[in-house]
Amino acid sequence: MNFNKPVFIAAAVLLTGLAGCAGPQPGTSGFVTMQQEDQQKAAIKVAEQSVAKAPSWYTQPPVDASSIYAASTETSSDMQMSMDMAVLSAKRTLAGQIGNRLSSKMKEFAMQVGAGDDVQITKEIERVTTNVITEVNLAGFTREKSELIPQGKGYRTYVLLRYPLGESNRMILDQMKKSAVLDAKLRASKAFQELENEIEAAKPRQ
């Protein structure tokens, strides 16, 4: 079969041009829609990779009778920043959990001593609860686990922090002992004795 070379080249160029025209042209609504769909697909792919690579201790943090755990993950284009942000996020979660636990503990004390019938005791318990929550110091946390993975052009860090309950219990006890009203009223309560036992049990053994 004989081909006229100039005609063949022209036909090839024409087909290539037609193929290029098949997709939406830049500046058209179709082109914008195509870009949005591509971005959505890329975002879904990143999310799927994050789930697939998430460590088991992140999806299911440990449960420990003597500690509170908080897991977090953050991303950044800077490796160190992603690690710092993940730790900060986990610390905020820990602070919330500790605050809730302290409030629950103080309500338990109030119920055992019948604080509902004593305005002075009620106000003093509320004051101590506020002070303890305000003074929650997360300096006692430890970083149990961490994992850094590349993600796109940046990094994703997973962290797991642990905070010993003995530390929060000690803060409650210290604040109550500073209150002459509560120290005398609560010392004989079952909740107070249990708190002292928990603190003793949390102490490191020699």
C-alpha positions in Angstrom: 0.0 0.0 0.0 1.4 3.4 -1.0 0.9 6.5 1.2 1.3 10.0 0.1 3.8 11.2 2.9 2.7 14.8 3.1 -1.0 13.8 3.3 -0.2 11.1 5.9 1.6 13.7 8.1 -1.2 16.2 7.8 -3.7 13.6 8.8 -1.7 12.6 11.8 -1.4 16.2 12.9 -5.1 16.7 12.5 -5.9 13.6 14.6 -3.6 14.8 17.3 -5.3 18.2 17.3 -8.7 16.6 17.5 -7.6 14.4 20.4 -6.3 17.5 22.3 -9.7 19.2 21.7 -11.6 16.2 23.2 -11.1 17.5 26.8 -12.4 20.7 28.3 -10.5 23.8 27.4 -8.8 26.0 30.1 -11.1 28.8 31.2 -14.3 26.8 30.6 -16.7 25.6 33.3 -16.0 22.1 32.2 -12.2 22.5 32.8 -12.9 23.9 36.3 -15.2 21.0 37.1 -12.5 18.6 35.9 -9.9 20.2 38.1 -12.3 20.0 41.1 -12.9 16.3 40.5 -9.1 15.7 40.2 -8.6 17.5 43.6 -11.3 15.5 45.2 -9.8 12.2 44.0 -6.4 13.3 45.3 -7.9 14.2 48.7 -9.7 10.9 48.9 -6.5 9.0 48.1 -4.6 10.9 50.8 -7.3 10.2 53.4 -7.3 6.5 52.4 -3.5 6.3 52.8 -3.7 8.0 56.2 -6.2 5.5 57.5 -4.2 2.6 56.1 -1.0 3.7 57.6 -2.4 4.8 61.0 -0.8 2.7 63.8 -3.2 0.5 65.9 -2.4 2.5 69.1 -3.7 5.6 67.4 -7.1 4.1 66.3 -7.4 2.2 69.7 -5.4 3.9 72.5 -4.5 1.8 75.4 -6.8 1.5 78.5 -5.0 1.5 81.8 -6.4 1.8 85.3 -3.4 3.9 86.4 -3.1 6.2 83.4 -4.9 8.4 80.9 -3.8 8.1 77.3 -4.4 10.5 74.4 -3.5 9.9 70.7 -3.3 12.6 68.1 -2.1 13.2 64.5 -1.1 16.4 62.6 0.4 17.3 59.3 2.8 20.0 58.2 5.2 20.7 55.4 7.9 20.9 58.1 8.8 17.7 59.8 9.5 19.1 63.3 6.3 21.2 63.1 4.2 18.2 62.4 5.6 16.5 65.5 5.2 19.6 67.7 1.6 20.1 66.5 0.7 16.4 67.2 2.1 16.6 70.7 0.3 19.9 71.4 -3.0 18.4 70.2 -2.6 15.3 72.3 -1.8 17.5 75.4 -5.1 19.4 74.9 -7.0 16.2 74.8 -5.2 15.0 78.0 -6.1 18.3 79.7 -9.7 17.9 78.8 -9.8 14.3 80.1 -8.1 15.2 83.3 -10.4 18.2 83.9 -13.4 15.9 83.5 -12.0 13.3 85.9 -11.2 15.9 88.5 -14.7 17.4 88.3 -16.2 13.9 88.7 -13.9 13.1 91.7 -14.9 16.3 93.5 -18.6 15.6 92.9 -18.1 12.2 94.5 -16.7 13.9 97.5 -19.6 16.3 97.7 -22.1 13.5 97.6 -20.4 11.5 100.3 -20.3 14.4 102.8 -23.8 15.7 102.0 -22.5 18.9 100.6 -25.9 19.7 99.2 -27.1 20.5 102.7 -24.1 22.7 103.5 -23.6 25.9 101.5 -20.1 26.5 102.8 -18.9 23.0 101.9 -20.5 23.3 98.4 -18.8 26.6 97.7 -15.5 25.3 99.0 -15.6 22.2 96.8 -16.4 24.3 93.8 -13.5 26.6 94.6 -11.1 23.7 95.0 -12.3 22.1 91.8 -11.7 25.3 89.9 -8.2 25.6 91.4 -7.2 22.1 90.6 -8.4 22.2 87.0 -6.6 25.5 86.6 -3.4 24.1 88.0 -3.4 20.9 86.0 0.2 20.6 85.0 0.9 18.3 82.0 4.7 18.3 82.7 4.2 14.8 84.0 3.2 13.3 80.6 5.3 10.9 78.7 5.4 10.2 75.0 4.7 6.5 74.8 4.9 6.2 71.0 5.3 8.3 67.9 5.4 7.6 64.2 6.3 9.9 61.3 5.4 9.2 57.7 5.7 11.2 54.5 2.5 12.5 53.1 2.4 14.3 49.8 4.9 17.1 50.0 4.8 17.1 53.8 4.8 14.9 56.9 2.2 13.3 59.1 3.0 12.5 62.7 1.1 10.2 65.1 1.8 10.5 68.8 0.5 8.7 71.9 0.9 10.5 75.3 0.4 9.0 78.8 -0.4 10.9 82.0 -0.3 9.0 85.3 -3.5 9.3 87.4 -1.4 9.4 90.6 -0.3 12.9 89.6 -3.9 14.3 89.3 -4.9 12.5 92.5 -2.0 14.2 94.3 -3.2 17.6 93.1 -6.7 17.0 94.4 -5.3 15.9 97.8 -2.9 18.8 98.0 -5.7 21.3 97.3 -8.1 19.8 99.8 -5.4 19.8 102.5 -5.0 23.5 102.0 -8.7 24.0 102.8 -9.3 23.8 106.6 -13.0 23.3 105.9 -12.6 20.4 103.4 -9.6 18.8 105.2 -11.6 18.3 108.4 -14.9 17.4 106.6 -13.6 15.0 103.9 -10.7 13.2 105.6 -13.1 10.7 107.2 -14.9 10.0 103.9 -14.5 6.8 101.9 -13.6 8.8 98.8 -10.8 10.5 100.6 -9.4 7.2 101.8 -9.7 5.7 98.4 -7.8 8.6 96.9 -5.0 8.2 99.4 -4.8 4.5 98.6 -4.7 5.2 94.8 -1.8 7.7 95.3 0.1 5.2 97.5 -0.4 2.4 94.9 0.8 4.7 92.1 4.1 5.4 93.9 7.1 3.7 92.2 8.3 0.7 94.1 11.9 0.5 95.4 
